[in-house]
Amino acid sequence: MNASEHGFNPAFNMATIKQAINEAVERVRMPTPMRLRDLIRQIRAARTAAEERSVVNKECAYIRSTFREEDSVWRCRNIAKLLYIHMLGYPAHFGQLECLKLIASPRFTDKRIGYLGAMLLLDERQDVHLLITNCLKNDLNSTTQFVVGLALCTLGAIASPEMARDLAAEVERLMKSPNAYIRKKAGLCAFRIIRRVPDLMEIFLPATRSMLSEKNHGVLITGVTLITEMCENSIDTLNHFKKIVPNLVRILKNLILAGYSPEHDVSGVSDPFLQVKILKLLRVLGKNDADASEAMNDILAQVATNTETSKNVGNSILYETVLSIMDIKSESGLRVLAINILGRFLLNNDKNIRYVALNTLLKTVHIDTSAVQRHRSTILECLKDPDVSIRRRAMELSFALVNSLNIRTMMKELLTFLEKSEPEFKAPCSSSIVLAAERFAPNKRWHLDTLLKVLVAAGNYLRDDVIASTIQLISETTSQQAYITLQLWYALSEDKMDKQPLIQVAVWAIGEYGDLVLSATSDDISDVAKPSEDDIIDVYKRLLWSPQNSPTTKQFALMSLTKLSTRFSETNSKIQQIVSSFCSNLHIELQQRGVEFTQLFGKYSNLRSALLERMPPMEVVRTGNEVQTNGDMDESEDKSNESSPQHINNTDSNVLLDLLGGTDSSDLDIIKPSSIPTQPISNNQDLLDLLGGLDLSNPVPTTDTSLGFIMENNNGSLPLDNNDTSGFLMGDILNTNLVNEKHVPTLTAFDKNGLKIVFSLEKMSESNMVSIHLTATNSTISSMTDFLFQAAVPKAFHLQMLSPSGTMISPNGQVTQILRVTNPNKGALRMRIRLSYTIDGALIQEQTEVNNFPTHIWD
C-alpha cells in the first residue's frame, strides 16, 4: 500500500503545512470580519440614504485598515465586499492593488475574486493596468483549465491595444488547445481582441477556420461568432470565408434533421442559438453575392418550412431566416415565403412578435411591395392595437403601402385612425395623408374632400405645411372653388372646438371666393345649405370675438372679412364697423391691420376693389425639411423696436470710420435707414471712407422726398397723425408709378455663415430710378437679432432706404427692406454694404462690395 492510499498527497509538502499553520494562527489572532451576506443584509435594512452611507463608510474604513495591516487571511472576503460596494456606486478605487495581490495568489478562490475585481475596478487608463499583464501571461500557461479561463475572460474584458498585441500569440495558441473548454474561452477572447484591435485579425484566421470542424457546439458557436465579426470588419476576410458556405449549410441541415438531443434541445428545437448564429453568418456571406446566395436558398427554405412556430424559440429562428432571405440575392418565391412568415407574426398574440414583424416589413416593403400588399388588411388591423409602438409602426407601414389602386380604401382607414388617435400621432399622420393624397389622388374633388376631413379630424395638431398645401390646392383648382368653399363653410359653422387650422383655411377660402358661395349652383351645393351674407358675417363675429382663437387666426379672419367687403353688397357697413373696432386692439398685429384696412373704407375706398381682388392661382413651391406647428408669432417679434440698431444716434455710430482708409469723405453719399427731413446731412459721417477708390465725379445734391416718416417707422417717439399714417400705410402699396414686372433681375449680394442677402431690382417708371427689394434670409437654426443693414454709394447716385420689416430674423425666416437708387448719369452702380447682427450671444459684423449690378436696368 503506497502513501496515496493512506490519503497522503506528496505535493502537500512542509511549506504548504507551514502556510496553513500560519493562516490558522492569523485567524485566531485577527478578529473575523463581517461576511458579505451580512453586509448586504445591513445595507438593505437601511431606511434612509444617510443610514446606507453610514454603513458603507464604516465598512470601507474597516477594509482600508485591513489593507494597511497586510491582512492576507481575509483579503478575499474584503475585496468581495468592496466589489459589492462599488456596484452600489460608491468609490472603491483603493482596492486596485489588493486585486493584483489576489491574482498573484496560488489559490483559485483568490484568483477568481481578484480577476473579478480587476474587470470591475481597472481600465486601460490606470497605471495598475500595466502590472496585470505578467500575471495574465503566467495564468494563460497554467495547467488548470479554470485558471486559464479566468485569465482569458479578464483579458477579453480589459485588454488595451498594447496588452492585446502582447498576448495575442498566447490566445492564438490556446485556440488550438486539445481542451474544448479552453478553445471556447480563447475564441471568445479573440473576438474581443479583434473588436478592440482589428489589425490582429490575420493572426487568428487559421485557428478560426479549424473551429468550424468542431463537434462541440460551444466551440462551434464561438467559431461562427468570430468569423462573423471578422467578415463584418474586413472585405478581404469576407471573400476568404465565402468558400465555407457549403460547410455552414451542412451544419445547419444536420441541426434541422437531427433527432432529439437532450444536451442541445430547447423547447423541441435543436440548439437554436447555433442556428441563429449560422443564419446571421450566411446573411453576411450571401449579401450581394449571387453564387453564395444560390448555395443557401434551399437550406433557408427548409428552415422556413420545418421550424416549429408555437414557441418563441422557433419564432426567433424564423425571424433570423426572414432577415437572411431579404438581405441576400434570394429567389422571388423565397421572398414571398419570408413575407408570409411576417404576416403570420402579425397574427401572434405576443405584442413583441407583432412589433418585430411590422418593423421588418417596414424595412423590406420596398423589396417586394406586392407581397406585402397581401397582408394589408392585417396591417390596418394593427392600427387599432392598444400598444402605442405597434400603432406607430403600423401607421408608417400603411403609408408605405399606399398607391393609386388602393388610395380610397387606405385613406378611409387612415382618416378613421387620425380621428381617434392620440395627439402625438395627429401631426405626422395628417402630414403623411396630405402627401399621399397629393401623390395618388384620383381627382381634384376627392383630393379636396380628403384635405377637409384632415382639417376636421386633426384639430389643432396640424402642421403649417398642411394648411399651406390645402390653400394652394384650393387656389389652383378653379373648377371646385365654389364647392370646397361651401364645404368649408359648413365645417366652420359646425365647429364647436375652435380648430385653428380649419378656421384659417375656411376664412381664407371664404374671403377669396365668398361671391361664389352666394351664387353656387346645385352641383356645388350638394347637401349643404347655401348661406346668406348675414349668416357669414355672424360667424365672423363669433370668430373675431372668441377668446379661444389665436391672434394668427384672427389675422386670417380680419383679412378675409375685409376682402368680403368687395364680394358682398348688402353688409359693407357691418364689415366696416367690425374692422374699425380693431383700431384700438391690444394686440399690435391686429391693431395694425385694423388701422390699415380702415383706410380702405375711407380715403382710399376707390382703390379697395383693386387691392382686394381675387388672388391668382398659386404656384407650387416645395421647401426643404421645413416643418412648423400652427400657432402664434414669436412674442419677441411683437415688442417695440425702439432699441433696434437702426435708431442709434448717428454721432455714436462711428464704427465704420476709416473702413477703407484714405478716401475723401466729401465724395460719399452715405445713407442709413433713419433720416428725418430736418436732420442735416453732416450727421451721416459714420460711414466715412466706406467707398474708397470709387469714381465719385459729378456729385448730386441730396434731397428728401417726404419719406422721413417711412424711414423712421420703428421710432416710437414720432407722433401718429391720421393723415401721415394713411400716407405711410399706403405709400408703397398704392404707388401706381412703381414697377415694370416683366423682368425683375436678382443678384446675391452676400451669402455667408447662414445669412443670405438677395437684391431684386425693379425699374421704376422714372427712367433714372431703380427700386432694390432686399431680402435677408437666415438658414441657421438660431435667431439673428439686432439685424442692421447699412449701405453707401458714390455721390453720382442718390440712395434712399426705407425701414426694414424687422430687426430679428428667425430660423428659416427673412427680413425685407426697400432701397431706391437714383442714377442721373446712368453709370455703373457700385455699393459698399455693412451688416451687423447678434447670433447665439455673439456680435457678427461683415462688410462687402457689390459691383455686379446689371447696367441694362438703367436703359
GIGICOR-V541578 format. One record per helix or strand of 2 or more residues. SS is the DSSP state (H for helix, E for strand). FROM is the first residue (numbers start at 1). TO is the last residue. If there is no record, write none. Layout:
# GIGICOR-V541578
ss = {SS SS}
from = {FROM FROM}
to = {TO TO}
This chain:
# GIGICOR-V541578
ss = {H H H H H H H H H H H H H H E E H H H H H H H H H H H H H H H H H H H H H H H H H E H H H E E E E E E E E H}
from = {4 14 36 49 75 93 108 128 145 161 180 198 217 235 265 269 272 290 312 332 351 369 376 388 407 423 444 464 478 500 522 533 551 572 588 605 635 645 650 654 665 668 681 708 722 746 755 769 784 798 814 831 842 855}
to = {6 29 45 68 87 103 121 140 158 174 196 213 233 257 266 270 286 306 327 346 364 373 384 401 420 440 461 476 494 518 525 545 567 584 599 611 638 647 652 656 667 671 687 711 731 752 763 778 794 801 822 839 850 858}
